[in-house]
Amino acid sequence: MTKTIAAFLAVATIAGSIAVAPAPAHAQRGVAAGVVGGLIGGAIIGGAIASSRPAYGGPVYVEGPPPPPPGCYWTRQRFWDGYGWQVRPVQVCN
């Protein structure tokens, strides 16, 4: 529905700008009116697009991984890898 309204506003803006300025434009005058008309039309169309809903449907809840079984916990353990000391996470269960 909003896309239809936005398309109608775009067509109405273009048709209105053609109906308002039937005389040919000269380099000496009328250029500012064309620039202002373009800015106003762009603001109207941009506002319609910005206020429309996103097409992807919104955020989705994703459940995290299950908790570890009772009695287990994560700790950091140092180990020698042949070149130097490294630290890695290790799950310890009682």
Buried (B, 14 or more C-beta within 10 A) or exposed (E): EEEEEBEEBBEEBEEEBEEEEEEEEEEEEEEEEEEEBEEEBEEBBEEBEEEEEEEEEEEEEEEEEEEEEEEEEEEEEEEEEEEEEEEEEEEEEE
